[in-house]
Amino acid sequence: MEQHMDILQRLFATPQPIIAMVHFPALPGRPAYDAQGGLDAILARVQHDIQHLQAAGVDGLLFCNEHDLPYSFEVEAEIPATMAFIIGQLREQVHIPFGVNILWDPIATIRLAAATGAVFVREVFTGTYESDMGLWSPRGSEAFLVRKRLECQHIAIFNNITPEFAASIAGRSVAERARVAAFFGADALLISGQMAGASADPEKIREAKEAVSHIPVLANTGASEANIGRLLSVADGAIIGTSLKVDGYIWNAVDPERASRLMQRVRALRQDHSHKEQ
C-alpha cells in the first residue's frame, strides 16, 4: 500500500478529512450492556448516529466499541461478532468511507474490517506502554500478518502512537515513535490526548509530521467546533466523537446541531484555505 500523503485523498476524496465516531453502546458480555434493550437498542443508536453524521456532511465514519469498559487487550468473539452484525444490518445506509476499531485488540480489529468492508482501521500497533489497563504491548506484527493472510492489504493502518490512558515505558519521543510506526508500515499516524474527549496537543502533531513528512498525521481526540481551526492548521485531518454528542457527553447520542455546526466551520475553513491558495 502506498505510504504518502495522497492516501487521505484516495480514501476520503479530501486531503483533511473529518472522520466522525460511531460509538457502539456496550456490547454483550460487557458490564454496561443493556440486556433488556438487546441488539435492537444497539442497532437503533448506531443507525441514529450514522444518519445524523452523514447528514452533517462528515467525510468518514469510524465504528468503535467505546463503551466496553474496562477495555481488553484481547476481546471475546462476541464483540466483533456483534459489531459485524450491526454494521452488516446498516451497511446499505452508509454512503461514505468507514473504518473500525475494537479497543484495544488490533487483531480483532483487522478481522472486523475484513468482514465488513472497512477501508481503514484505527488501533495501537507499536510500542510498549504503562497503562490504566496494565502493561500493554500490542500484537501489531500479528495483526499485519492477519491482514496479509486475509488478503485485505488494501485496508489502511491508522496507528495511534500516543494512546489514551497510557505512557510509553521507554519514554520515547513522539518523533521516535512516529518514525518507527512509519518504518513498520503505518499508512497514517494518530496523536491523542490523555483520554477520549481530551484535545490532542498540536505540538505533538507537529513533531510527528516533521519526523515523517511523507505520512499523514491526524488529531485523534478532543477536536471540537471551538478548536478545529487550530488543529487543522497543523494536522492532516481529525477524528471527532465526544464534542458531537448531546451536551458534549461521550455516552450520549449524536447531536445533529453540534455535528452540523462543526461541519459548517470545517467548510468555512476549507473555503478560506482555497481562497488563499488562489
Secondary structure, 3 states (H helix, E strand, C coil): CCCCCHHHHHHHCCCCCEEEEEECCCCCCCCCCCCCCHHHHHHHHHHHHHHHHHHHCCCEEEEECCCCCCCCCCCCCHHHHHHHHHHHHHHHHCCCCEEEECCCCHHHHHHHHHHHCCCEEEECCCCCEEECCEEECCCHHHHHHHHHHCCCCCCEEEEECCCCCEEECCCCCHHHHHHHHHHCCCCEEEECCCCCCCCCCHHHHHHHHHHCCCCCEEECCCCCCCCHHHHHCCCCCEEECHHHEHHHCCCCCECHHHHHHHHHHHHHHHHHHHHHHC
